[in-house]
Amino acid sequence: MCELLGMSANTPTDICFSFAGLIERGGRTGPHSDGWGIAFYEGKGTRAFHDAGASASSALADWLTSYPIKSHTVISHIRQANVGEVNLANTHPFQRELWGRMMTYAHNGQVPNIKKQPLHFYQPVGETDSEHGFCHLLDLLRSRFAQAPENPMDWFGIVANGCQEMSRLGVYNLLMTDGEYLITYCTTKLCWITRKAPFGQAQLKDADVVVDFGQETTPNDIVTVVATEPLTDNEEWHIYQPGEFRVFKHGESVFNLTLPI
């Protein structure tokens, strides 16, 4: 299984602390050594970094833990290959344009039968069932809405139904974003934490790193981190229920429902 990491914040924020914990699981404290990637949003633009090697021994990943790229929304992924070769084409997160915005997507789990689903406008570059599922979701959205709907709740519903469909084909844990909204869905394993004032200290589980967020933030900051498993061992994380679909904007949970699997 792969691992996911996402962030939604109300002010441009770096993810160095959480990312430092995640990459340790990519070949050192965990088996997810078949590639990693991370995408940061700056307005409508993105900075994306990918590597087909293990994150724990990647010089690029190590550099990113100390280079504070600030963003409202971030998605990251470390891969343990199940479907598809170990190469850059199969490395998450995947990105495509929709409605004049860059959509970013990462998936944890296996849904091999999704490849039986015909695709129309969007096509995979690599071989993974994950990317095929991404293209399927975007096809659903594009066929329903030629332009972005005025009410984002309308397209959230399309994505939620698509997630429910794929969860019935296998294991489907999802992070997806247009840069404004961080969309999350869980069938087996996902958790989240929102940090806001009063801020305290946090200790990574996978590295000897402690940060005092009170020294790094302002009283108005709100930052939510979503991960496959808790990244810290001294904070209370919220555990997703199977079928839970939740959307964050600027660090706040703005939409959620639980769908039967």
N, C-alpha and C positions, 0 to 999 in steps of 0.2 A: 504494500500500500504506500501511496505517496503522502506527503504532508503539505498543508495549505497554510498561508499566512496572509491576512488582509488588514488594512487600516483605513479608518475613516476619521477625519479630524475637522474641527471647525476653523482651524488656522493652519497654514503650512507647517508641517511637523516632519521631523526625520524619524525613520524606523530603525535606526542603527542598533538600538538595544534589543528589540525583538528579533531582528534579522540575525544578530550575533548568536542568539540562542537557537534559532531555526537551523542555521547552516551547520552547527555541530552535529545535528541529527543526520546530516548528509554524509555519512561515512565514518563518523567517530562515535557518537553516542547512539546512533541509529543506522539502519541499513539502506537509507535512501540515497545511494551513491551514483545514480544513473543520470545525473543532470540536474540543473537548477536554473531558475529564472526569476526575474523581478521586474515590475513595471511601475513607474512613477508618473503621475499626471501633473502637468503644468498647464492649466487652462485646458484647451482642447488638445494640446500636444502631450506626447509621452516620451519618457526616456526608458528604454527597455534593454536589459542585459540578460544574456543567456550563456550557458556553458554546458557542454555535454558530459563534463567530468563531475567528480564528487565535490560538493560545496565545501566540505570540511578541509579540503586540501587545495582549494582554488584561490589563487592570488587575487583574482578579480573580486570574488566574494569577500575576501579578507579586506580588500581596499574599500569596498562598499560599507563595511561595518564602521569605518572611521571617516567616511566622507558623507557629511550630513546633507543629503539631497532632501529638500523640504517639499512636501506635497500634502494635498488634502486627502488623496486616495492612493493606496498602494495595494498591489496584489503580487504575492510571491508563491513559489512552489518548489519543492524538492522531490525528485522522482525516484521511484523504485519500479523499474520497467516490468510490465506485464504483457502489454501489446505493443509491438513495434520495436525496431532496433534502437540502440542507444546512439542518438545523433541529435544535432541541433533542430532538425525538422520536427522531431518528436518531443521537443523540450517545451514545457509550459513556462509561463502563460502564453496563450495564443491571442492574436489580435486581428480584427477585421474592422472595416469601416461600415457604419450603418447610420443613416440619417445625418450624415455630415459629422459624425463623432466616431472616435476610435473606441471600439468595444474590446475589453480585455477579459480573459476567461481562464480559469484553472480548475481542474477536476481531480478528485481523489476517488478511486474505486475502479470497478470493471463493469462495463455494459457492452460486451462484445456483440450482442444481437442488434445494437443500434445501427450497425453497419448495413443491416438489411433495409433500413429506412432510406428511400431515395432522396437525393439532394437535388436542388434546383439552381438557385443563384450562387450559393456559396459552396466551395469545394475544399477538401482538406489538402494541405501541402504534404503532411507526413502520413503515417500509417496508423495512428492511434485511434481507438474508439472514442477517446476524450475529444479529440479535434472534430471527429465526425459529429459527435453530440453537439458541439459548439455550433457547427455549420447548420445543423438541424434547427437549433433554437433560433438562430438568426434568420433562417428561411421562414420559420413561423412568424416572426416579428415583421419581416419585410412583406410577406404575403398579406398580412392583416393591416399594416399601416404603411402607406407609401411615404409618409413623413412622420416625424415624431409626434405622438398625440399630445394635445395640450395638457391632459391629465396623466402624469406618469403612472398613476395607479392602473391605467388601462393596459400598459405594456407589462407591468409587474405581473398581472394576472396571466398573461400569455406565457411568461417565463415560468411562473409557478406551475401551470398545467403541464408545460414541457418537462419540468423537473419531475413531477409526479409520474409522467409517462415513462421517463427513463429509470426512475427508481424501481419500477415494476419489472425492469429488464436486468437489474443487477444492483450494484452498490454505486450510489451517486451522491457525492458530497461536492458542493459547488461554491466557487467564488466568481462573481462576474460584475463588471462595472462599465459605465460610460464616462467615468471620471467624476460624476456628481453623486451618483447613488452606488453604494456597495451592496450588491445582492448576494445573499447567502442561502444555501439550502443543505439540509442534512438528512441522510438516511441512517448513518451508523455512528459517526464521530465528528463532532465539531463543538467549539466552545467560544465564548466571547467575554470580554471585560471592558468596561467603560471607566476611564480614569478622568476625574474632575476634582476640583478643589473640595476639601483640603487634600493635597497630594502628599504621598508618603514615599517610602523606599520600596524598591522591588529587587528581588534576587532571582537571577536566572537559574533554572533547574539544570541546564546542560553546560553551563560555563560559570567560572568563578567571577561573576560580574554583578555588581550592585549599583543601582542608580537611585538618586534622590530626586524624584520628579518635582519636588517642591523648589529645587534649585534650577530646574531646567524649563519651567513653565510659568505662565501667568495665571492669576486666579480665574480668568475667563476661559481658559483652554478646556476643551472636551475632546478626548481621544479614545476611540474604540479600536481594540485589536481583536481579530478573529483568528483562531488557530485550530488545527486538528486536535491537539492536546495542549493543556496549559503550559505556558512557557516559563512561568515563575512558580515558586513554591511557597510564597508568603502572601499571596493574594487570593481572593475568592473569585473564581471564574464561574460564569453561567454555562451550564451544559445544555446543548440543544437536545430536543426530543426528536425521535424518528419522524420524518415528514415535516419538520419545522422549516418554514420559509420566512426569512427576516431581511429587511432592507434598512440600511443606515444611510444617513445624510449628515455631513458635518459632525460626525461623532454620535449623533442621536439615532435611536431606533424609531423609524417613522412608519413602518408597515410590517405586520407579521400575521401569520396564520399557520395552522398545522393541518396538513393534508393527509388523509389516510393513504397508507402505502399498499 
